[in-house]
Amino acid sequence: MTETIFEFLSKIGFTHPLHPAFTHIPMGMVMGAVAFRLASFLPRLKVLAKTGYHCVIFGLLGIAPTAFAGYLDWQHTYGGAWEFLIILKMALASVLTIVLLSIAIMDDPENPKLDKKTGL
């Protein structure tokens, strides 16, 4: 399946790895969530806490396609070899998923306050 996908992409002129393009989705959303949450502590911008929460949700939605693209690239480029950086990336992706899920479950964007959950 992996080779079929990459053969199709090369036929239409796309010869780059897929995963780096997809990583912008969750990472951009995480950076947006942090920026909006910090801005929401300004008195007139409390509504931005909800925007930060939405960024967390969109970041979560972007993790699955990013991980799948990473798996395809790993199979295509490295033949599925277990290298240290691959293991590290999988561990960090798991940690990011757990953190974003925790925020999505515990956060209350309607009442932003500076506490341990916000620090997470």
C-alpha positions in Angstrom: 0.0 0.0 0.0 2.8 2.4 0.9 4.6 2.0 -2.4 1.3 2.5 -4.3 0.7 5.8 -2.6 4.2 7.1 -3.2 4.1 5.9 -6.9 0.9 7.7 -7.5 2.3 10.9 -5.8 5.5 10.7 -7.9 3.4 10.4 -11.1 1.7 13.7 -10.3 5.0 15.3 -9.5 5.0 15.2 -5.7 8.2 13.5 -4.6 8.6 14.9 -1.1 7.9 13.1 2.1 4.3 13.6 3.4 4.8 13.8 7.1 6.6 17.2 7.3 3.7 18.9 5.6 1.2 17.4 7.9 3.1 18.3 11.1 2.1 22.0 10.6 -1.5 21.2 11.5 -1.1 20.0 15.1 2.0 22.1 15.9 0.4 25.2 14.5 -2.7 24.6 16.6 -0.6 24.0 19.7 1.2 27.3 19.2 -2.1 29.0 18.5 -3.6 27.5 21.7 -0.8 28.9 23.8 -0.9 32.3 22.2 -4.7 32.7 22.5 -4.8 31.3 26.0 -2.1 33.8 27.1 -3.9 36.6 25.4 -7.1 35.6 27.1 -5.7 36.8 30.5 -5.9 40.4 29.3 -9.2 41.8 30.7 -10.8 42.7 27.3 -9.7 39.5 25.5 -11.2 36.8 27.8 -13.1 35.4 24.8 -9.9 34.2 23.3 -9.8 31.4 25.8 -12.5 29.7 23.7 -10.4 30.2 20.6 -7.4 28.6 22.3 -9.6 25.6 23.3 -10.8 25.3 19.7 -7.1 25.2 18.6 -6.6 22.3 21.0 -9.5 20.4 19.4 -8.2 21.1 15.9 -4.7 20.0 17.0 -6.1 16.7 18.3 -7.9 16.2 15.0 -4.7 16.8 13.1 -2.7 14.2 15.0 -4.2 11.1 13.3 -3.4 12.1 9.7 0.0 13.4 10.8 0.8 10.1 12.5 -0.5 8.1 9.4 1.7 10.2 7.1 4.7 9.7 9.4 4.0 5.9 9.3 3.9 6.0 5.5 7.1 8.0 5.3 8.8 5.7 7.8 7.9 2.6 5.8 8.8 4.2 2.5 12.1 5.9 3.5 13.4 3.6 6.3 11.7 0.3 5.5 10.2 0.3 9.0 13.6 0.1 10.7 13.4 0.9 14.4 15.8 3.8 14.9 16.2 6.0 18.0 14.7 9.1 16.3 11.7 7.2 15.1 11.1 5.8 18.6 11.5 9.3 20.1 9.1 10.8 17.6 6.5 8.2 18.4 6.9 8.7 22.2 6.7 12.5 21.8 3.6 12.2 19.6 2.0 10.1 22.3 2.8 12.6 25.0 1.4 15.4 22.8 -1.8 13.4 22.3 -2.2 12.8 26.0 -1.6 16.4 26.9 -4.0 17.7 24.3 -6.7 15.2 25.4 -6.2 16.2 29.0 -6.6 19.8 28.1 -9.7 19.1 26.0 -11.3 17.2 28.9 -10.3 19.4 31.9 -10.3 22.9 30.5 -13.2 25.3 31.0 -12.8 28.0 28.2 -15.8 29.9 29.5 -14.1 30.7 32.8 -10.4 31.2 32.1 -8.2 31.4 35.2 -4.5 31.1 35.9 -4.1 27.7 37.5 -2.3 24.3 37.1 -4.6 23.3 34.2 -3.7 26.5 32.3 0.0 25.8 33.0 -0.5 22.4 31.3 
